[in-house]
Amino acid sequence: MPKALRDLEKAVRDPKGSVVLSQVQAILVRDHKPSDINQYRLGRIAEWSLPRYQINKRFVNLTLLLDKGENEQQRWQRAEDSRFSDLQDVLEKAKEDPALVLLGAPGSGKSTLLRRLQLDHSIDRLRDDGEQVSFFVQLNAYREHAKGELLEPDEWLNARWSALYPELPSLESYLQYGRVLLLLDALNEMPHKSAGDYHKLVGLWRDFTQDACRKGNRIVFSCRSLDYSASLSNKELRVPQVEIQPMSDDQVQDFLKAYVPAHHGRVWSEIDGKKESSFYKTPYFLKLLCDQVESSGEVPKGRAGLFTGFVRQALAREISGDMFQADTLLSENDHRKLNLGRWRTPFELPERGLLFPKLSDLAFRMQEKGLETEGAQVRIDHDDACDLIVGEYAEKSSKRRGAECAG
């Protein structure tokens, strides 16, 4: 076992112990192919502790509301015994219900809560030498093969587990003995062609859930809203919903203290009571705000300023790549503005090149496509999207190469 794994295991097993892994060490632990289940757990602890997530250091508890059931008149009654700040406590309260669905709007923290649950579960099972194992999977990867074949959920999960952890026993061997906590993220993001196709996919997962739970396993799905997940539940297996509540003022301030400690007071004073304050009660948007404050020291002007800053930062990170060379998707003037950070207004974007006009065309076409279908997701064929974005770019590149050859 690598030294970094040994050090991490020693620290985790001792509640009073501590270990600080460098980013390089944490990546080594995460990417190490585990030969036993404890090494697997250490890998998950390291993964969710990396700077991209830092769930171990910067996690802020959210408020969770457990529903009373579809037959209750006040299904979402906000009684104290239905409100929680830890997903582990929800699982304990609902221990008679082996499957749950975590509901929340985009950016509300669903994926983070599932990752935090896996982090805590991995630590707890290392300390008590428990046999249960957790497996976090994003369901947007559940799709047909190139030949048009769709694996059954159990086959698909087993294949993903075996590909990631070839030296461990099969996932099926844990499922058979009821030792798995499955954390299945983004049920609503499963690729589908229509509402009927989506309900068929949910039916496959419902059948799998009933079979897995009969064996003693537990499953937590995450999903955007109740209309996507309601059909998971039926008379054979009730699947309660857990709704993430908007952040309270105290939670927002805790978040600011965790992510921008040097600026939290000033940032809070600028957003408290403003019309966009409710917007920042969603963790994703609050994190975007913190990133921009950390980068520039300034609080963006409303939602438009927030998203403008986000796009500028993303382009600035990628500007040196081949795709964004001057006079292709971005003009020479666009490059200058991104490099210098000099903008005429808080909302200006680099629009002299082809990138943003073509993205606008793509968004318009996708909206048109969405109106033509019954699907809840707006989709467009990949080749059509590429043609819209790079068609004119390819033509310009071809002309430039021709001119260079002629010269």
MARKOL-637901 format. One record per residue (C-alpha): residue number from 1; x, y, z; residue in one letter. Coordinates in Angstrom, 3 decimals, decimal comma. Each point is the difference from the previous one (the first is absolute). Layout:
% residues N
+-----+----------+----------+----------+------+
:  nr :        x :        y :        z : rest :
+-----+----------+----------+----------+------+
: NUM :        X :        Y :        Z :    a :
...
+-----+----------+----------+----------+------+
END
This chain:
% residues 407
+-----+----------+----------+----------+------+
:  nr :        x :        y :        z : rest :
+-----+----------+----------+----------+------+
:   1 :    0,000 :    0,000 :    0,000 :    m :
:   2 :    1,429 :    3,441 :   -0,912 :    p :
:   3 :    1,131 :    2,119 :    2,955 :    k :
:   4 :   -2,668 :    2,642 :   -0,691 :    a :
:   5 :   -2,709 :   -2,659 :    0,389 :    l :
:   6 :    1,529 :   -1,262 :    3,253 :    r :
:   7 :    0,200 :    3,525 :    1,422 :    d :
:   8 :   -3,570 :    0,778 :   -1,004 :    l :
:   9 :   -1,329 :   -3,256 :    1,450 :    e :
:  10 :    1,804 :    0,591 :    3,293 :    k :
:  11 :   -1,441 :    3,508 :    0,267 :    a :
:  12 :   -3,547 :   -1,057 :   -0,915 :    v :
:  13 :   -0,074 :   -2,893 :    2,462 :    r :
:  14 :    1,058 :    2,336 :    2,816 :    d :
:  15 :   -2,703 :    2,671 :    0,505 :    p :
:  16 :    2,628 :    2,233 :    1,622 :    k :
:  17 :    2,563 :   -0,575 :   -2,728 :    g :
:  18 :    0,621 :    2,306 :   -2,939 :    s :
:  19 :    1,884 :   -0,231 :   -3,251 :    v :
:  20 :    0,537 :    2,583 :   -2,685 :    v :
:  21 :    0,386 :   -1,422 :   -3,492 :    l :
:  22 :    1,410 :    2,125 :   -2,776 :    s :
:  23 :   -2,072 :    0,158 :   -3,170 :    q :
:  24 :    2,450 :   -2,368 :   -1,691 :    v :
:  25 :   -0,286 :   -2,512 :    2,857 :    q :
:  26 :   -3,803 :    0,233 :    0,014 :    a :
:  27 :   -0,102 :   -0,673 :   -3,748 :    i :
:  28 :    2,284 :   -3,010 :    0,468 :    l :
:  29 :   -2,342 :   -1,392 :    2,664 :    v :
:  30 :   -3,062 :    0,690 :   -2,133 :    r :
:  31 :    1,472 :   -1,649 :   -3,094 :    d :
:  32 :    1,546 :   -2,978 :    1,794 :    h :
:  33 :   -1,708 :   -3,216 :   -1,139 :    k :
:  34 :   -1,242 :   -1,431 :    3,315 :    p :
:  35 :    0,639 :   -3,632 :    0,811 :    s :
:  36 :   -2,339 :   -0,041 :    3,002 :    d :
:  37 :   -3,075 :    1,886 :    1,130 :    i :
:  38 :    1,860 :    2,171 :    2,523 :    n :
:  39 :    2,298 :    1,303 :   -2,728 :    q :
:  40 :   -3,125 :    0,752 :   -2,030 :    y :
:  41 :   -1,440 :    2,029 :    2,880 :    r :
:  42 :    3,241 :    1,928 :    0,400 :    l :
:  43 :   -0,132 :    0,818 :   -3,705 :    g :
:  44 :   -3,461 :    1,498 :    0,356 :    r :
:  45 :    1,051 :    2,033 :    3,046 :    i :
:  46 :    2,956 :    1,379 :   -1,967 :    a :
:  47 :   -2,129 :    0,693 :   -3,082 :    e :
:  48 :   -2,575 :    2,123 :    1,812 :    w :
:  49 :    2,763 :    1,824 :    1,888 :    s :
:  50 :    1,698 :    1,293 :   -3,161 :    l :
:  51 :   -0,108 :    3,775 :   -0,693 :    p :
:  52 :   -2,741 :   -0,457 :   -2,608 :    r :
:  53 :   -2,397 :   -1,128 :    2,742 :    y :
:  54 :    1,605 :    0,564 :    3,438 :    q :
:  55 :   -3,094 :   -1,572 :    1,523 :    i :
:  56 :    2,037 :   -0,879 :    3,065 :    n :
:  57 :    0,842 :    3,658 :    0,769 :    k :
:  58 :   -2,493 :    2,308 :   -1,672 :    r :
:  59 :   -3,266 :   -1,887 :    0,348 :    f :
:  60 :   -2,984 :    2,003 :    1,277 :    v :
:  61 :   -3,016 :   -1,934 :    1,252 :    n :
:  62 :   -3,243 :    0,534 :   -1,898 :    l :
:  63 :   -3,543 :   -0,427 :    1,290 :    t :
:  64 :   -1,771 :   -3,172 :   -1,159 :    l :
:  65 :   -3,740 :   -0,646 :    0,205 :    l :
:  66 :   -1,227 :   -3,614 :    0,075 :    l :
:  67 :   -3,446 :   -0,435 :   -1,518 :    d :
:  68 :   -2,831 :   -1,665 :    1,903 :    k :
:  69 :   -1,117 :   -2,130 :   -2,936 :    g :
:  70 :   -2,262 :    0,478 :   -2,985 :    e :
:  71 :   -3,088 :   -1,002 :    2,015 :    n :
:  72 :    0,500 :    2,690 :    2,650 :    e :
:  73 :   -2,010 :    3,211 :   -0,304 :    q :
:  74 :    2,995 :    2,090 :    1,027 :    q :
:  75 :    2,685 :   -1,928 :   -1,843 :    r :
:  76 :    2,672 :    2,651 :    0,450 :    w :
:  77 :   -0,945 :    1,026 :    3,520 :    q :
:  78 :    2,847 :    2,044 :    1,444 :    r :
:  79 :   -0,058 :   -1,644 :    3,417 :    a :
:  80 :    3,261 :   -0,137 :    1,930 :    e :
:  81 :    0,092 :   -3,805 :   -0,110 :    d :
:  82 :    0,010 :    0,191 :   -3,817 :    s :
:  83 :    2,842 :    2,537 :   -0,299 :    r :
:  84 :    3,647 :   -1,059 :   -0,058 :    f :
:  85 :    3,431 :    1,468 :   -0,659 :    s :
:  86 :    1,803 :   -3,282 :   -0,750 :    d :
:  87 :   -0,916 :   -2,615 :   -2,596 :    l :
:  88 :    1,271 :   -2,723 :    2,345 :    q :
:  89 :   -2,664 :    1,045 :    2,514 :    d :
:  90 :   -2,655 :   -0,237 :   -2,712 :    v :
:  91 :    1,063 :   -3,570 :   -0,781 :    l :
:  92 :   -0,192 :   -0,875 :    3,683 :    e :
:  93 :   -3,456 :    1,558 :    0,365 :    k :
:  94 :   -1,229 :   -1,795 :   -3,133 :    a :
:  95 :    1,736 :   -3,319 :    0,727 :    k :
:  96 :   -3,224 :   -1,871 :   -0,776 :    e :
:  97 :    0,178 :    1,444 :   -3,522 :    d :
:  98 :    3,027 :   -1,465 :   -1,803 :    p :
:  99 :   -0,223 :    2,408 :   -2,961 :    a :
: 100 :   -0,260 :    3,798 :   -0,009 :    l :
: 101 :    0,033 :    2,778 :   -2,587 :    v :
: 102 :    1,826 :    3,251 :    0,726 :    l :
: 103 :   -1,835 :    2,844 :   -1,773 :    l :
: 104 :    1,418 :    3,415 :   -0,802 :    g :
: 105 :    0,122 :    2,666 :   -2,681 :    a :
: 106 :    3,085 :    0,227 :   -2,247 :    p :
: 107 :    2,961 :    1,147 :    2,081 :    g :
: 108 :   -1,691 :   -0,691 :    3,337 :    s :
: 109 :    2,764 :   -2,352 :    1,165 :    g :
: 110 :   -1,391 :   -3,473 :   -0,767 :    k :
: 111 :    3,259 :   -1,433 :   -1,348 :    s :
: 112 :    2,006 :    1,574 :    2,819 :    t :
: 113 :   -2,307 :   -1,547 :    2,606 :    l :
: 114 :    0,417 :   -3,451 :   -1,554 :    l :
: 115 :    3,781 :    0,418 :   -0,089 :    r :
: 116 :    0,000 :    1,154 :    3,612 :    r :
: 117 :   -2,079 :   -3,044 :    0,922 :    l :
: 118 :    2,570 :   -2,257 :   -1,663 :    q :
: 119 :    2,837 :    1,812 :    1,765 :    l :
: 120 :   -1,649 :   -0,429 :    3,414 :    d :
: 121 :   -1,033 :   -3,578 :   -0,745 :    h :
: 122 :    3,549 :   -0,934 :   -1,047 :    s :
: 123 :    1,455 :    1,519 :    3,182 :    i :
: 124 :   -2,576 :   -1,730 :    2,212 :    d :
: 125 :    0,513 :   -3,429 :   -1,606 :    r :
: 126 :    3,777 :    0,320 :    0,340 :    l :
: 127 :   -0,401 :    0,741 :    3,693 :    r :
: 128 :   -2,490 :   -2,772 :    0,757 :    d :
: 129 :    1,372 :   -2,524 :   -2,538 :    d :
: 130 :   -3,501 :   -0,307 :   -1,444 :    g :
: 131 :   -0,685 :   -2,119 :   -3,069 :    e :
: 132 :   -2,196 :    2,490 :   -1,858 :    q :
: 133 :    1,418 :    1,868 :   -2,997 :    v :
: 134 :   -1,265 :    3,157 :   -1,714 :    s :
: 135 :    0,063 :    0,631 :   -3,756 :    f :
: 136 :   -0,592 :    3,469 :   -1,496 :    f :
: 137 :   -1,107 :   -0,045 :   -3,652 :    v :
: 138 :   -1,253 :    2,739 :   -2,326 :    q :
: 139 :   -2,967 :   -1,210 :   -2,023 :    l :
: 140 :    0,597 :    2,324 :   -2,938 :    n :
: 141 :    2,379 :   -2,731 :   -1,197 :    a :
: 142 :   -2,809 :   -2,594 :   -0,146 :    y :
: 143 :   -0,499 :   -0,220 :   -3,745 :    r :
: 144 :   -0,137 :   -2,395 :   -2,919 :    e :
: 145 :    3,164 :   -1,520 :   -1,451 :    h :
: 146 :    1,043 :    0,909 :   -3,531 :    a :
: 147 :   -1,943 :   -3,056 :   -1,216 :    k :
: 148 :   -3,188 :    1,332 :    1,584 :    g :
: 149 :    0,040 :   -2,432 :    2,925 :    e :
: 150 :   -0,921 :    1,164 :    3,499 :    l :
: 151 :    1,316 :   -1,995 :    2,931 :    l :
: 152 :   -2,281 :   -0,791 :    2,911 :    e :
: 153 :    0,820 :    2,223 :    3,018 :    p :
: 154 :    1,685 :   -2,819 :    1,957 :    d :
: 155 :    2,156 :   -0,963 :   -3,003 :    e :
: 156 :    0,926 :    3,616 :   -0,629 :    w :
: 157 :    0,948 :    0,651 :    3,633 :    l :
: 158 :    2,064 :   -3,178 :    0,141 :    n :
: 159 :    1,815 :    0,932 :   -3,203 :    a :
: 160 :    0,862 :    3,476 :    1,317 :    r :
: 161 :    1,197 :   -1,398 :    3,331 :    w :
: 162 :    2,182 :   -2,640 :   -1,675 :    s :
: 163 :    1,523 :    2,550 :   -2,377 :    a :
: 164 :    0,885 :    2,343 :    2,864 :    l :
: 165 :    1,054 :   -2,589 :    2,593 :    y :
: 166 :    1,161 :   -3,129 :   -1,834 :    p :
: 167 :    1,779 :   -1,496 :    3,033 :    e :
: 168 :   -3,037 :    0,148 :    2,295 :    l :
: 169 :   -2,758 :   -2,616 :    0,220 :    p :
: 170 :   -2,891 :    0,711 :   -2,366 :    s :
: 171 :   -2,675 :    2,474 :    1,036 :    l :
: 172 :   -2,517 :   -2,807 :   -0,400 :    e :
: 173 :    1,716 :   -1,953 :    2,771 :    s :
: 174 :   -0,665 :    2,905 :    2,399 :    y :
: 175 :   -3,554 :    0,525 :   -1,283 :    l :
: 176 :   -0,892 :   -3,659 :    0,533 :    q :
: 177 :    0,726 :    0,329 :    3,722 :    y :
: 178 :   -1,659 :    3,395 :    0,449 :    g :
: 179 :    3,235 :    1,877 :    0,654 :    r :
: 180 :   -0,307 :    2,919 :   -2,444 :    v :
: 181 :   -1,019 :    3,627 :    0,415 :    l :
: 182 :   -0,597 :    1,193 :   -3,570 :    l :
: 183 :    0,139 :    3,756 :   -0,601 :    l :
: 184 :   -1,556 :    0,532 :   -3,427 :    l :
: 185 :    0,345 :    3,598 :   -1,104 :    d :
: 186 :   -2,243 :    1,911 :   -2,440 :    a :
: 187 :   -2,829 :   -2,363 :   -0,910 :    l :
: 188 :   -1,502 :    2,724 :   -2,199 :    n :
: 189 :    3,204 :    0,237 :   -2,084 :    e :
: 190 :   -0,233 :   -3,489 :   -1,477 :    m :
: 191 :    0,158 :    0,505 :   -3,789 :    p :
: 192 :   -3,444 :   -0,536 :   -1,537 :    h :
: 193 :   -1,861 :    0,815 :   -3,197 :    k :
: 194 :   -3,481 :    0,633 :    1,379 :    s :
: 195 :   -2,088 :   -0,036 :    3,165 :    a :
: 196 :   -1,023 :   -3,579 :   -0,777 :    g :
: 197 :    3,625 :   -1,040 :   -0,407 :    d :
: 198 :    0,888 :    1,627 :    3,323 :    y :
: 199 :   -2,799 :   -1,788 :    1,864 :    h :
: 200 :    1,231 :   -3,279 :   -1,474 :    k :
: 201 :    3,485 :    0,680 :    1,401 :    l :
: 202 :   -1,417 :    0,894 :    3,411 :    v :
: 203 :   -1,944 :   -3,265 :   -0,099 :    g :
: 204 :    3,260 :   -1,924 :   -0,441 :    l :
: 205 :    1,511 :    1,741 :    3,029 :    w :
: 206 :   -3,193 :   -0,541 :    2,012 :    r :
: 207 :    0,172 :   -3,756 :   -0,646 :    d :
: 208 :    3,698 :   -0,041 :    0,893 :    f :
: 209 :   -0,635 :    2,017 :    3,178 :    t :
: 210 :   -2,692 :   -2,380 :    1,203 :    q :
: 211 :    2,240 :   -3,015 :   -0,577 :    d :
: 212 :    3,083 :    1,604 :    1,605 :    a :
: 213 :   -1,929 :    1,243 :    3,038 :    c :
: 214 :   -1,559 :   -3,410 :    0,609 :    r :
: 215 :    3,550 :   -1,260 :    0,536 :    k :
: 216 :    0,704 :    2,667 :    2,634 :    g :
: 217 :    1,788 :    2,644 :   -2,078 :    n :
: 218 :   -0,793 :    3,701 :    0,237 :    r :
: 219 :   -0,307 :    2,460 :   -2,878 :    i :
: 220 :   -0,077 :    3,794 :   -0,119 :    v :
: 221 :   -0,875 :    1,599 :   -3,333 :    f :
: 222 :    0,277 :    3,698 :   -0,699 :    s :
: 223 :   -2,376 :    1,742 :   -2,365 :    c :
: 224 :   -1,057 :    3,476 :   -1,052 :    r :
: 225 :   -3,700 :   -0,203 :    0,855 :    s :
: 226 :   -2,775 :   -2,342 :    1,076 :    l :
: 227 :   -1,505 :   -0,384 :   -3,477 :    d :
: 228 :    3,215 :   -1,709 :   -1,160 :    y :
: 229 :    0,231 :   -2,411 :    2,928 :    s :
: 230 :   -3,551 :   -0,692 :    1,211 :    a :
: 231 :   -0,302 :   -3,198 :   -2,055 :    s :
: 232 :    2,892 :   -1,598 :    1,923 :    l :
: 233 :   -2,494 :   -0,521 :    2,814 :    s :
: 234 :   -2,878 :   -2,481 :   -0,177 :    n :
: 235 :   -2,038 :   -2,267 :    2,278 :    k :
: 236 :    2,814 :   -2,574 :    0,071 :    e :
: 237 :    2,636 :    2,456 :    1,241 :    l :
: 238 :   -0,645 :    3,484 :    1,298 :    r :
: 239 :    2,832 :    2,378 :   -0,882 :    v :
: 240 :   -0,240 :    3,146 :    2,178 :    p :
: 241 :    1,221 :    3,348 :   -1,272 :    q :
: 242 :    2,474 :    2,232 :    1,822 :    v :
: 243 :   -0,163 :    3,635 :   -1,089 :    e :
: 244 :    2,958 :    2,381 :    0,276 :    i :
: 245 :   -1,151 :    3,350 :    1,381 :    q :
: 246 :    1,415 :    3,385 :   -1,108 :    p :
: 247 :    2,935 :    1,107 :    2,130 :    m :
: 248 :   -0,796 :    2,129 :    3,024 :    s :
: 249 :    1,780 :    3,303 :    0,649 :    d :
: 250 :    2,185 :   -1,737 :    2,586 :    d :
: 251 :    0,942 :   -2,749 :   -2,467 :    q :
: 252 :    0,869 :    2,573 :   -2,674 :    v :
: 253 :    2,269 :    1,802 :    2,467 :    q :
: 254 :    1,631 :   -3,281 :    1,051 :    d :
: 255 :    0,645 :   -0,732 :   -3,683 :    f :
: 256 :    1,594 :    3,415 :   -0,543 :    l :
: 257 :    2,207 :   -0,478 :    3,075 :    k :
: 258 :    1,151 :   -3,363 :   -1,365 :    a :
: 259 :    0,737 :    1,148 :   -3,567 :    y :
: 260 :    0,905 :    3,704 :    0,232 :    v :
: 261 :    0,975 :    0,535 :    3,658 :    p :
: 262 :    1,805 :    3,258 :   -0,746 :    a :
: 263 :   -3,029 :    1,511 :   -1,749 :    h :
: 264 :   -3,019 :   -1,694 :    1,576 :    h :
: 265 :   -1,228 :    3,027 :    1,968 :    g :
: 266 :    0,168 :    2,358 :   -2,976 :    r :
: 267 :   -1,572 :   -2,513 :   -2,388 :    v :
: 268 :   -2,857 :   -0,720 :    2,401 :    w :
: 269 :   -0,710 :    3,706 :    0,473 :    s :
: 270 :   -0,216 :    0,435 :   -3,786 :    e :
: 271 :   -2,442 :   -2,859 :   -0,618 :    i :
: 272 :   -2,061 :    0,022 :    3,217 :    d :
: 273 :   -3,493 :    1,291 :   -0,677 :    g :
: 274 :    0,656 :    0,599 :   -3,706 :    k :
: 275 :   -2,407 :   -1,343 :   -2,615 :    k :
: 276 :    2,501 :   -2,676 :   -1,053 :    e :
: 277 :    0,584 :   -1,219 :    3,580 :    s :
: 278 :   -2,339 :   -2,977 :   -0,540 :    s :
: 279 :    2,066 :   -0,913 :   -3,077 :    f :
: 280 :    3,055 :   -0,427 :    2,218 :    y :
: 281 :   -1,809 :   -2,437 :    2,292 :    k :
: 282 :    0,915 :   -2,696 :   -2,523 :    t :
: 283 :    3,501 :   -1,434 :    0,658 :    p :
: 284 :    1,061 :   -0,099 :   -3,664 :    y :
: 285 :   -0,639 :    3,694 :   -0,597 :    f :
: 286 :    1,444 :    0,951 :    3,360 :    l :
: 287 :    3,175 :   -1,906 :   -0,933 :    k :
: 288 :    0,189 :    1,891 :   -3,327 :    l :
: 289 :   -0,255 :    3,224 :    1,978 :    l :
: 290 :    2,813 :   -1,078 :    2,340 :    c :
: 291 :    2,244 :   -1,009 :   -2,917 :    d :
: 292 :   -0,351 :    3,422 :   -1,596 :    q :
: 293 :    0,513 :    1,881 :    3,240 :    v :
: 294 :    3,105 :   -2,092 :    0,665 :    e :
: 295 :    1,279 :    0,748 :   -3,514 :    s :
: 296 :   -0,777 :    3,707 :   -0,345 :    s :
: 297 :   -0,885 :    1,198 :    3,484 :    g :
: 298 :   -3,216 :    1,465 :   -1,408 :    e :
: 299 :   -3,606 :   -1,108 :    0,498 :    v :
: 300 :   -1,669 :   -0,483 :   -3,417 :    p :
: 301 :   -2,969 :    2,165 :   -0,976 :    k :
: 302 :   -3,030 :   -2,275 :    0,245 :    g :
: 303 :   -0,595 :   -3,232 :   -1,894 :    r :
: 304 :    1,164 :    1,366 :   -3,345 :    a :
: 305 :    3,286 :    1,125 :    1,522 :    g :
: 306 :    0,448 :   -3,371 :    1,714 :    l :
: 307 :   -0,411 :   -2,026 :   -3,188 :    f :
: 308 :    2,059 :    2,461 :   -2,040 :    t :
: 309 :    2,877 :   -0,389 :    2,435 :    g :
: 310 :   -0,363 :   -3,781 :   -0,046 :    f :
: 311 :    0,258 :   -0,105 :   -3,814 :    v :
: 312 :    2,984 :    2,361 :   -0,045 :    r :
: 313 :    1,848 :   -2,135 :    2,555 :    q :
: 314 :   -0,722 :   -3,200 :   -1,933 :    a :
: 315 :    1,283 :    1,509 :   -3,251 :    l :
: 316 :    3,090 :    1,460 :    1,673 :    a :
: 317 :    0,918 :   -3,515 :    1,206 :    r :
: 318 :   -0,336 :   -1,465 :   -3,505 :    e :
: 319 :    1,282 :    2,856 :   -2,142 :    i :
: 320 :    3,414 :   -1,537 :   -0,652 :    s :
: 321 :   -1,503 :   -3,141 :   -1,546 :    g :
: 322 :   -0,055 :   -0,639 :   -3,751 :    d :
: 323 :   -3,761 :    0,451 :   -0,209 :    m :
: 324 :    0,128 :    3,617 :    1,158 :    f :
: 325 :    2,974 :    1,319 :   -1,954 :    q :
: 326 :   -0,418 :    3,597 :   -1,170 :    a :
: 327 :   -2,183 :    0,583 :   -3,072 :    d :
: 328 :   -1,728 :   -3,363 :    0,277 :    t :
: 329 :   -2,864 :   -0,279 :    2,490 :    l :
: 330 :    1,352 :    3,089 :    1,761 :    l :
: 331 :    1,404 :    3,113 :   -1,645 :    s :
: 332 :    3,314 :    1,687 :    0,763 :    e :
: 333 :   -1,940 :    2,696 :    1,849 :    n :
: 334 :   -1,855 :   -2,648 :    2,038 :    d :
: 335 :    3,363 :   -1,458 :    1,037 :    h :
: 336 :    1,267 :    3,395 :    1,067 :    r :
: 337 :   -3,024 :    0,657 :    2,190 :    k :
: 338 :    0,167 :   -3,416 :    1,648 :    l :
: 339 :    3,722 :    0,314 :    0,694 :    n :
: 340 :   -0,211 :    3,536 :    1,376 :    l :
: 341 :   -3,370 :   -0,344 :    1,700 :    g :
: 342 :   -1,073 :    3,372 :   -1,365 :    r :
: 343 :   -3,701 :    0,213 :   -0,804 :    w :
: 344 :   -2,234 :    2,929 :   -0,918 :    r :
: 345 :   -2,882 :   -1,226 :    2,179 :    t :
: 346 :   -0,485 :   -2,617 :    2,758 :    p :
: 347 :   -1,943 :   -2,113 :   -2,500 :    f :
: 348 :    2,170 :    0,158 :   -3,126 :    e :
: 349 :    1,121 :   -3,285 :   -1,587 :    l :
: 350 :    2,590 :   -0,664 :   -2,761 :    p :
: 351 :   -2,412 :    0,055 :   -2,941 :    e :
: 352 :    2,199 :    1,057 :   -2,943 :    r :
: 353 :    0,796 :   -3,595 :   -0,972 :    g :
: 354 :   -2,337 :   -2,820 :   -0,989 :    l :
: 355 :   -0,375 :   -1,648 :    3,407 :    l :
: 356 :   -2,865 :    1,929 :    1,579 :    f :
: 357 :   -2,038 :    0,663 :   -3,158 :    p :
: 358 :    0,148 :   -3,727 :   -0,749 :    k :
: 359 :   -0,863 :   -0,970 :    3,568 :    l :
: 360 :   -3,024 :    2,295 :   -0,263 :    s :
: 361 :   -1,032 :   -1,768 :   -3,211 :    d :
: 362 :    0,431 :   -3,364 :    1,721 :    l :
: 363 :   -2,121 :    1,053 :    2,984 :    a :
: 364 :   -2,741 :    1,224 :   -2,341 :    f :
: 365 :    0,028 :   -3,255 :   -1,976 :    r :
: 366 :   -0,069 :   -2,096 :    3,179 :    m :
: 367 :   -2,999 :    1,976 :    1,226 :    q :
: 368 :   -1,753 :   -0,630 :   -3,298 :    e :
: 369 :    0,747 :   -3,723 :    0,283 :    k :
: 370 :   -1,344 :   -0,063 :    3,546 :    g :
: 371 :   -3,332 :    1,383 :   -1,180 :    l :
: 372 :   -0,255 :   -2,741 :   -2,628 :    e :
: 373 :    0,256 :   -2,902 :    2,471 :    t :
: 374 :   -1,752 :   -1,112 :    3,164 :    e :
: 375 :    3,286 :   -0,525 :    1,834 :    g :
: 376 :    0,717 :    2,147 :    3,042 :    a :
: 377 :    3,645 :    0,392 :   -1,007 :    q :
: 378 :    1,113 :    2,229 :   -2,854 :    v :
: 379 :    2,238 :   -1,982 :   -2,338 :    r :
: 380 :    1,552 :    0,311 :   -3,431 :    i :
: 381 :    1,954 :   -2,490 :   -2,078 :    d :
: 382 :    3,749 :    0,171 :    0,685 :    h :
: 383 :    0,917 :    0,352 :   -3,686 :    d :
: 384 :   -2,546 :    2,796 :   -0,467 :    d :
: 385 :    1,440 :    1,820 :    3,015 :    a :
: 386 :    3,540 :   -0,337 :   -1,356 :    c :
: 387 :   -1,103 :    1,284 :   -3,403 :    d :
: 388 :   -1,640 :    3,021 :    1,584 :    l :
: 389 :    3,004 :    0,896 :    2,130 :    i :
: 390 :    3,025 :   -0,942 :   -2,111 :    v :
: 391 :   -1,335 :    0,073 :   -3,553 :    g :
: 392 :    0,988 :    3,589 :   -0,665 :    e :
: 393 :    3,160 :   -0,419 :    2,100 :    y :
: 394 :    1,061 :   -2,962 :   -2,165 :    a :
: 395 :   -0,688 :    2,017 :   -3,138 :    e :
: 396 :    2,143 :    2,894 :    1,245 :    k :
: 397 :    2,801 :   -2,389 :    0,993 :    s :
: 398 :   -0,092 :   -1,633 :   -3,424 :    s :
: 399 :    0,241 :    3,362 :   -1,749 :    k :
: 400 :    2,906 :    1,026 :    2,235 :    r :
: 401 :    1,876 :   -3,239 :   -0,713 :    r :
: 402 :   -0,611 :    0,523 :   -3,711 :    g :
: 403 :    1,391 :    3,513 :    0,166 :    a :
: 404 :    3,068 :   -1,259 :    1,884 :    e :
: 405 :    0,622 :   -2,667 :   -2,642 :    c :
: 406 :   -0,395 :    2,529 :   -2,808 :    a :
: 407 :    2,476 :    2,293 :    1,709 :    g :
+-----+----------+----------+----------+------+
END
